[in-house]
Amino acid sequence: MTAKSMDVFSLRDAVIGEYKTFATSFTTIRAEDIRQQVDAIYAQDRYWPEPLIQINPQYRRSTTVEKQVAAGVLDP
């Protein structure tokens, strides 16, 4: 029995293509100025927003970066 190889680049293109079809299939924007902006974003193959990372400033500190480095948890 031989292992079947997978072309990950074709897989990526297929997944992005299917998502593009899905994401643009239900978008009906009647305001011309907004539609132009959305079309420009779609033209750049952007179909989802950039990741959003937030830090809660109210967290309770239990250690320091220095202690984490000394413990080997973080790379110096």
PDB file as gemmi writes it, atoms N, CA and C in Angstrom:
CRYST1    1.000    1.000    1.000  90.00  90.00  90.00 P 1                      
ATOM      1  N   MET A   1       0.854  -1.179   0.000  1.00  0.00           N  
ATOM      2  CA  MET A   1       0.000   0.000   0.000  1.00  0.00           C  
ATOM      3  C   MET A   1       0.901   1.244   0.000  1.00  0.00           C  
ATOM      4  N   THR A   2       0.631   2.181  -0.873  1.00  0.00           N  
ATOM      5  CA  THR A   2       1.422   3.403  -0.941  1.00  0.00           C  
ATOM      6  C   THR A   2       0.611   4.562  -0.388  1.00  0.00           C  
ATOM      7  N   ALA A   3       1.332   5.504   0.176  1.00  0.00           N  
ATOM      8  CA  ALA A   3       0.676   6.695   0.725  1.00  0.00           C  
ATOM      9  C   ALA A   3       0.321   7.642  -0.403  1.00  0.00           C  
ATOM     10  N   LYS A   4      -0.852   8.204  -0.329  1.00  0.00           N  
ATOM     11  CA  LYS A   4      -1.293   9.178  -1.326  1.00  0.00           C  
ATOM     12  C   LYS A   4      -0.761  10.548  -0.928  1.00  0.00           C  
ATOM     13  N   SER A   5      -0.130  11.242  -1.853  1.00  0.00           N  
ATOM     14  CA  SER A   5       0.416  12.559  -1.535  1.00  0.00           C  
ATOM     15  C   SER A   5      -0.659  13.627  -1.713  1.00  0.00           C  
ATOM     16  N   MET A   6      -0.468  14.715  -0.993  1.00  0.00           N  
ATOM     17  CA  MET A   6      -1.417  15.817  -1.045  1.00  0.00           C  
ATOM     18  C   MET A   6      -0.675  17.078  -1.461  1.00  0.00           C  
ATOM     19  N   ASP A   7      -1.246  17.789  -2.394  1.00  0.00           N  
ATOM     20  CA  ASP A   7      -0.691  19.069  -2.820  1.00  0.00           C  
ATOM     21  C   ASP A   7      -1.291  20.145  -1.924  1.00  0.00           C  
ATOM     22  N   VAL A   8      -0.527  20.569  -0.906  1.00  0.00           N  
ATOM     23  CA  VAL A   8      -1.053  21.529   0.070  1.00  0.00           C  
ATOM     24  C   VAL A   8      -1.349  22.887  -0.563  1.00  0.00           C  
ATOM     25  N   PHE A   9      -0.655  23.213  -1.636  1.00  0.00           N  
ATOM     26  CA  PHE A   9      -0.901  24.502  -2.279  1.00  0.00           C  
ATOM     27  C   PHE A   9      -2.247  24.493  -3.004  1.00  0.00           C  
ATOM     28  N   SER A  10      -2.557  23.388  -3.647  1.00  0.00           N  
ATOM     29  CA  SER A  10      -3.864  23.266  -4.300  1.00  0.00           C  
ATOM     30  C   SER A  10      -4.978  23.232  -3.265  1.00  0.00           C  
ATOM     31  N   LEU A  11      -4.721  22.556  -2.150  1.00  0.00           N  
ATOM     32  CA  LEU A  11      -5.703  22.516  -1.069  1.00  0.00           C  
ATOM     33  C   LEU A  11      -5.968  23.913  -0.540  1.00  0.00           C  
ATOM     34  N   ARG A  12      -4.899  24.680  -0.309  1.00  0.00           N  
ATOM     35  CA  ARG A  12      -5.048  26.056   0.172  1.00  0.00           C  
ATOM     36  C   ARG A  12      -5.855  26.883  -0.816  1.00  0.00           C  
ATOM     37  N   ASP A  13      -5.533  26.773  -2.100  1.00  0.00           N  
ATOM     38  CA  ASP A  13      -6.251  27.539  -3.116  1.00  0.00           C  
ATOM     39  C   ASP A  13      -7.728  27.160  -3.153  1.00  0.00           C  
ATOM     40  N   ALA A  14      -8.020  25.863  -2.997  1.00  0.00           N  
ATOM     41  CA  ALA A  14      -9.411  25.405  -3.010  1.00  0.00           C  
ATOM     42  C   ALA A  14     -10.167  25.944  -1.799  1.00  0.00           C  
ATOM     43  N   VAL A  15      -9.550  25.893  -0.631  1.00  0.00           N  
ATOM     44  CA  VAL A  15     -10.209  26.382   0.585  1.00  0.00           C  
ATOM     45  C   VAL A  15     -10.464  27.886   0.481  1.00  0.00           C  
ATOM     46  N   ILE A  16      -9.464  28.640   0.044  1.00  0.00           N  
ATOM     47  CA  ILE A  16      -9.628  30.096  -0.104  1.00  0.00           C  
ATOM     48  C   ILE A  16     -10.681  30.403  -1.160  1.00  0.00           C  
ATOM     49  N   GLY A  17     -10.668  29.668  -2.251  1.00  0.00           N  
ATOM     50  CA  GLY A  17     -11.659  29.881  -3.310  1.00  0.00           C  
ATOM     51  C   GLY A  17     -13.076  29.628  -2.828  1.00  0.00           C  
ATOM     52  N   GLU A  18     -13.266  28.544  -2.080  1.00  0.00           N  
ATOM     53  CA  GLU A  18     -14.589  28.243  -1.545  1.00  0.00           C  
ATOM     54  C   GLU A  18     -15.027  29.306  -0.539  1.00  0.00           C  
ATOM     55  N   TYR A  19     -14.098  29.766   0.290  1.00  0.00           N  
ATOM     56  CA  TYR A  19     -14.459  30.794   1.267  1.00  0.00           C  
ATOM     57  C   TYR A  19     -14.772  32.113   0.563  1.00  0.00           C  
ATOM     58  N   LYS A  20     -14.024  32.423  -0.484  1.00  0.00           N  
ATOM     59  CA  LYS A  20     -14.283  33.646  -1.258  1.00  0.00           C  
ATOM     60  C   LYS A  20     -15.706  33.610  -1.819  1.00  0.00           C  
ATOM     61  N   THR A  21     -16.082  32.474  -2.391  1.00  0.00           N  
ATOM     62  CA  THR A  21     -17.436  32.333  -2.932  1.00  0.00           C  
ATOM     63  C   THR A  21     -18.469  32.501  -1.830  1.00  0.00           C  
ATOM     64  N   PHE A  22     -18.233  31.858  -0.694  1.00  0.00           N  
ATOM     65  CA  PHE A  22     -19.150  31.970   0.437  1.00  0.00           C  
ATOM     66  C   PHE A  22     -19.238  33.411   0.937  1.00  0.00           C  
ATOM     67  N   ALA A  23     -18.081  34.047   1.189  1.00  0.00           N  
ATOM     68  CA  ALA A  23     -18.045  35.382   1.795  1.00  0.00           C  
ATOM     69  C   ALA A  23     -18.663  36.440   0.893  1.00  0.00           C  
ATOM     70  N   THR A  24     -18.517  36.291  -0.399  1.00  0.00           N  
ATOM     71  CA  THR A  24     -19.032  37.316  -1.311  1.00  0.00           C  
ATOM     72  C   THR A  24     -20.445  37.011  -1.801  1.00  0.00           C  
ATOM     73  N   SER A  25     -20.969  35.825  -1.498  1.00  0.00           N  
ATOM     74  CA  SER A  25     -22.274  35.441  -2.023  1.00  0.00           C  
ATOM     75  C   SER A  25     -23.434  36.157  -1.335  1.00  0.00           C  
ATOM     76  N   PHE A  26     -23.255  36.580  -0.107  1.00  0.00           N  
ATOM     77  CA  PHE A  26     -24.363  37.201   0.612  1.00  0.00           C  
ATOM     78  C   PHE A  26     -24.139  38.682   0.870  1.00  0.00           C  
ATOM     79  N   THR A  27     -23.149  39.264   0.212  1.00  0.00           N  
ATOM     80  CA  THR A  27     -22.854  40.673   0.405  1.00  0.00           C  
ATOM     81  C   THR A  27     -23.533  41.496  -0.688  1.00  0.00           C  
ATOM     82  N   THR A  28     -24.558  42.243  -0.297  1.00  0.00           N  
ATOM     83  CA  THR A  28     -25.225  43.159  -1.218  1.00  0.00           C  
ATOM     84  C   THR A  28     -25.153  44.541  -0.598  1.00  0.00           C  
ATOM     85  N   ILE A  29     -24.291  45.357  -1.148  1.00  0.00           N  
ATOM     86  CA  ILE A  29     -24.094  46.706  -0.612  1.00  0.00           C  
ATOM     87  C   ILE A  29     -24.630  47.698  -1.632  1.00  0.00           C  
ATOM     88  N   ARG A  30     -25.609  48.459  -1.235  1.00  0.00           N  
ATOM     89  CA  ARG A  30     -26.242  49.399  -2.165  1.00  0.00           C  
ATOM     90  C   ARG A  30     -25.557  50.766  -2.177  1.00  0.00           C  
ATOM     91  N   ALA A  31     -24.886  51.139  -1.109  1.00  0.00           N  
ATOM     92  CA  ALA A  31     -24.191  52.432  -1.064  1.00  0.00           C  
ATOM     93  C   ALA A  31     -22.920  52.321  -1.904  1.00  0.00           C  
ATOM     94  N   GLU A  32     -22.858  53.097  -2.946  1.00  0.00           N  
ATOM     95  CA  GLU A  32     -21.758  53.015  -3.915  1.00  0.00           C  
ATOM     96  C   GLU A  32     -20.387  53.197  -3.267  1.00  0.00           C  
ATOM     97  N   ASP A  33     -20.255  54.186  -2.387  1.00  0.00           N  
ATOM     98  CA  ASP A  33     -18.944  54.455  -1.793  1.00  0.00           C  
ATOM     99  C   ASP A  33     -18.479  53.286  -0.915  1.00  0.00           C  
ATOM    100  N   ILE A  34     -19.387  52.700  -0.172  1.00  0.00           N  
ATOM    101  CA  ILE A  34     -19.017  51.566   0.685  1.00  0.00           C  
ATOM    102  C   ILE A  34     -18.731  50.338  -0.172  1.00  0.00           C  
ATOM    103  N   ARG A  35     -19.566  50.105  -1.199  1.00  0.00           N  
ATOM    104  CA  ARG A  35     -19.346  48.963  -2.091  1.00  0.00           C  
ATOM    105  C   ARG A  35     -17.976  49.042  -2.766  1.00  0.00           C  
ATOM    106  N   GLN A  36     -17.561  50.220  -3.164  1.00  0.00           N  
ATOM    107  CA  GLN A  36     -16.242  50.379  -3.784  1.00  0.00           C  
ATOM    108  C   GLN A  36     -15.131  50.003  -2.804  1.00  0.00           C  
ATOM    109  N   GLN A  37     -15.281  50.412  -1.552  1.00  0.00           N  
ATOM    110  CA  GLN A  37     -14.263  50.079  -0.553  1.00  0.00           C  
ATOM    111  C   GLN A  37     -14.222  48.574  -0.295  1.00  0.00           C  
ATOM    112  N   VAL A  38     -15.382  47.959  -0.173  1.00  0.00           N  
ATOM    113  CA  VAL A  38     -15.434  46.509   0.061  1.00  0.00           C  
ATOM    114  C   VAL A  38     -14.878  45.764  -1.159  1.00  0.00           C  
ATOM    115  N   ASP A  39     -15.239  46.198  -2.360  1.00  0.00           N  
ATOM    116  CA  ASP A  39     -14.703  45.574  -3.572  1.00  0.00           C  
ATOM    117  C   ASP A  39     -13.187  45.685  -3.633  1.00  0.00           C  
ATOM    118  N   ALA A  40     -12.653  46.813  -3.202  1.00  0.00           N  
ATOM    119  CA  ALA A  40     -11.193  46.985  -3.185  1.00  0.00           C  
ATOM    120  C   ALA A  40     -10.542  46.015  -2.198  1.00  0.00           C  
ATOM    121  N   ILE A  41     -11.182  45.804  -1.068  1.00  0.00           N  
ATOM    122  CA  ILE A  41     -10.657  44.847  -0.089  1.00  0.00           C  
ATOM    123  C   ILE A  41     -10.720  43.434  -0.660  1.00  0.00           C  
ATOM    124  N   TYR A  42     -11.863  43.068  -1.265  1.00  0.00           N  
ATOM    125  CA  TYR A  42     -11.992  41.741  -1.889  1.00  0.00           C  
ATOM    126  C   TYR A  42     -10.973  41.559  -3.008  1.00  0.00           C  
ATOM    127  N   ALA A  43     -10.669  42.630  -3.744  1.00  0.00           N  
ATOM    128  CA  ALA A  43      -9.698  42.543  -4.840  1.00  0.00           C  
ATOM    129  C   ALA A  43      -8.302  42.211  -4.327  1.00  0.00           C  
ATOM    130  N   GLN A  44      -8.047  42.502  -3.053  1.00  0.00           N  
ATOM    131  CA  GLN A  44      -6.757  42.166  -2.429  1.00  0.00           C  
ATOM    132  C   GLN A  44      -6.796  40.776  -1.788  1.00  0.00           C  
ATOM    133  N   ASP A  45      -7.865  40.011  -2.093  1.00  0.00           N  
ATOM    134  CA  ASP A  45      -8.062  38.668  -1.516  1.00  0.00           C  
ATOM    135  C   ASP A  45      -8.132  38.697   0.002  1.00  0.00           C  
ATOM    136  N   ARG A  46      -8.739  39.736   0.536  1.00  0.00           N  
ATOM    137  CA  ARG A  46      -8.949  39.831   1.987  1.00  0.00           C  
ATOM    138  C   ARG A  46     -10.423  39.587   2.253  1.00  0.00           C  
ATOM    139  N   TYR A  47     -10.714  38.465   2.911  1.00  0.00           N  
ATOM    140  CA  TYR A  47     -12.103  38.085   3.151  1.00  0.00           C  
ATOM    141  C   TYR A  47     -12.426  37.985   4.631  1.00  0.00           C  
ATOM    142  N   TRP A  48     -11.473  38.281   5.479  1.00  0.00           N  
ATOM    143  CA  TRP A  48     -11.692  38.290   6.922  1.00  0.00           C  
ATOM    144  C   TRP A  48     -10.780  39.343   7.525  1.00  0.00           C  
ATOM    145  N   PRO A  49     -11.113  39.867   8.690  1.00  0.00           N  
ATOM    146  CA  PRO A  49     -10.297  40.935   9.295  1.00  0.00           C  
ATOM    147  C   PRO A  49      -8.972  40.399   9.835  1.00  0.00           C  
ATOM    148  N   GLU A  50      -8.058  41.293  10.035  1.00  0.00           N  
ATOM    149  CA  GLU A  50      -6.786  40.942  10.660  1.00  0.00           C  
ATOM    150  C   GLU A  50      -7.055  40.438  12.074  1.00  0.00           C  
ATOM    151  N   PRO A  51      -6.194  39.578  12.581  1.00  0.00           N  
ATOM    152  CA  PRO A  51      -6.397  39.098  13.958  1.00  0.00           C  
ATOM    153  C   PRO A  51      -6.383  40.250  14.951  1.00  0.00           C  
ATOM    154  N   LEU A  52      -7.213  40.139  15.953  1.00  0.00           N  
ATOM    155  CA  LEU A  52      -7.293  41.148  17.000  1.00  0.00           C  
ATOM    156  C   LEU A  52      -6.794  40.529  18.296  1.00  0.00           C  
ATOM    157  N   ILE A  53      -5.754  41.088  18.840  1.00  0.00           N  
ATOM    158  CA  ILE A  53      -5.200  40.616  20.108  1.00  0.00           C  
ATOM    159  C   ILE A  53      -5.345  41.739  21.111  1.00  0.00           C  
ATOM    160  N   GLN A  54      -5.995  41.426  22.217  1.00  0.00           N  
ATOM    161  CA  GLN A  54      -6.190  42.428  23.254  1.00  0.00           C  
ATOM    162  C   GLN A  54      -5.632  41.902  24.570  1.00  0.00           C  
ATOM    163  N   ILE A  55      -5.164  42.806  25.380  1.00  0.00           N  
ATOM    164  CA  ILE A  55      -4.654  42.462  26.698  1.00  0.00           C  
ATOM    165  C   ILE A  55      -5.515  43.166  27.728  1.00  0.00           C  
ATOM    166  N   ASN A  56      -5.966  42.418  28.699  1.00  0.00           N  
ATOM    167  CA  ASN A  56      -6.776  42.985  29.757  1.00  0.00           C  
ATOM    168  C   ASN A  56      -5.847  43.629  30.788  1.00  0.00           C  
ATOM    169  N   PRO A  57      -5.899  44.942  30.959  1.00  0.00           N  
ATOM    170  CA  PRO A  57      -4.996  45.610  31.903  1.00  0.00           C  
ATOM    171  C   PRO A  57      -5.360  45.332  33.362  1.00  0.00           C  
ATOM    172  N   GLN A  58      -6.486  44.668  33.599  1.00  0.00           N  
ATOM    173  CA  GLN A  58      -6.932  44.421  34.963  1.00  0.00           C  
ATOM    174  C   GLN A  58      -6.498  43.048  35.498  1.00  0.00           C  
ATOM    175  N   TYR A  59      -5.644  42.340  34.762  1.00  0.00           N  
ATOM    176  CA  TYR A  59      -5.251  41.020  35.230  1.00  0.00           C  
ATOM    177  C   TYR A  59      -4.375  41.118  36.482  1.00  0.00           C  
ATOM    178  N   ARG A  60      -4.378  40.051  37.267  1.00  0.00           N  
ATOM    179  CA  ARG A  60      -3.579  39.996  38.491  1.00  0.00           C  
ATOM    180  C   ARG A  60      -2.211  39.426  38.148  1.00  0.00           C  
ATOM    181  N   ARG A  61      -1.178  40.158  38.446  1.00  0.00           N  
ATOM    182  CA  ARG A  61       0.183  39.696  38.160  1.00  0.00           C  
ATOM    183  C   ARG A  61       0.605  38.681  39.212  1.00  0.00           C  
ATOM    184  N   SER A  62       1.129  37.558  38.738  1.00  0.00           N  
ATOM    185  CA  SER A  62       1.576  36.530  39.665  1.00  0.00           C  
ATOM    186  C   SER A  62       3.065  36.228  39.500  1.00  0.00           C  
ATOM    187  N   THR A  63       3.659  36.770  38.434  1.00  0.00           N  
ATOM    188  CA  THR A  63       5.077  36.531  38.197  1.00  0.00           C  
ATOM    189  C   THR A  63       5.610  37.654  37.313  1.00  0.00           C  
ATOM    190  N   THR A  64       6.870  37.578  36.981  1.00  0.00           N  
ATOM    191  CA  THR A  64       7.487  38.567  36.099  1.00  0.00           C  
ATOM    192  C   THR A  64       8.089  37.851  34.900  1.00  0.00           C  
ATOM    193  N   VAL A  65       8.388  38.611  33.872  1.00  0.00           N  
ATOM    194  CA  VAL A  65       9.048  38.046  32.704  1.00  0.00           C  
ATOM    195  C   VAL A  65      10.394  37.464  33.119  1.00  0.00           C  
ATOM    196  N   GLU A  66      11.107  38.166  33.976  1.00  0.00           N  
ATOM    197  CA  GLU A  66      12.413  37.692  34.415  1.00  0.00           C  
ATOM    198  C   GLU A  66      12.316  36.332  35.103  1.00  0.00           C  
ATOM    199  N   LYS A  67      11.306  36.153  35.957  1.00  0.00           N  
ATOM    200  CA  LYS A  67      11.120  34.869  36.643  1.00  0.00           C  
ATOM    201  C   LYS A  67      10.749  33.770  35.648  1.00  0.00           C  
ATOM    202  N   GLN A  68       9.954  34.104  34.659  1.00  0.00           N  
ATOM    203  CA  GLN A  68       9.581  33.127  33.638  1.00  0.00           C  
ATOM    204  C   GLN A  68      10.783  32.702  32.799  1.00  0.00           C  
ATOM    205  N   VAL A  69      11.674  33.648  32.500  1.00  0.00           N  
ATOM    206  CA  VAL A  69      12.899  33.333  31.763  1.00  0.00           C  
ATOM    207  C   VAL A  69      13.784  32.425  32.617  1.00  0.00           C  
ATOM    208  N   ALA A  70      13.940  32.774  33.903  1.00  0.00           N  
ATOM    209  CA  ALA A  70      14.772  31.977  34.800  1.00  0.00           C  
ATOM    210  C   ALA A  70      14.220  30.558  34.960  1.00  0.00           C  
ATOM    211  N   ALA A  71      12.912  30.401  34.905  1.00  0.00           N  
ATOM    212  CA  ALA A  71      12.280  29.083  35.039  1.00  0.00           C  
ATOM    213  C   ALA A  71      12.300  28.301  33.730  1.00  0.00           C  
ATOM    214  N   GLY A  72      12.737  28.944  32.647  1.00  0.00           N  
ATOM    215  CA  GLY A  72      12.795  28.273  31.349  1.00  0.00           C  
ATOM    216  C   GLY A  72      11.478  28.275  30.592  1.00  0.00           C  
ATOM    217  N   VAL A  73      10.496  29.008  31.096  1.00  0.00           N  
ATOM    218  CA  VAL A  73       9.194  29.074  30.423  1.00  0.00           C  
ATOM    219  C   VAL A  73       9.262  29.964  29.186  1.00  0.00           C  
ATOM    220  N   LEU A  74      10.003  31.062  29.300  1.00  0.00           N  
ATOM    221  CA  LEU A  74      10.194  31.998  28.192  1.00  0.00           C  
ATOM    222  C   LEU A  74      11.632  31.956  27.712  1.00  0.00           C  
ATOM    223  N   ASP A  75      11.809  32.185  26.441  1.00  0.00           N  
ATOM    224  CA  ASP A  75      13.146  32.255  25.861  1.00  0.00           C  
ATOM    225  C   ASP A  75      13.717  33.651  26.135  1.00  0.00           C  
ATOM    226  N   PRO A  76      14.933  33.725  26.624  1.00  0.00           N  
ATOM    227  CA  PRO A  76      15.511  35.050  26.926  1.00  0.00           C  
ATOM    228  C   PRO A  76      15.543  35.934  25.693  1.00  0.00           C  
TER     229      PRO A  76                                                      
END                                                                             
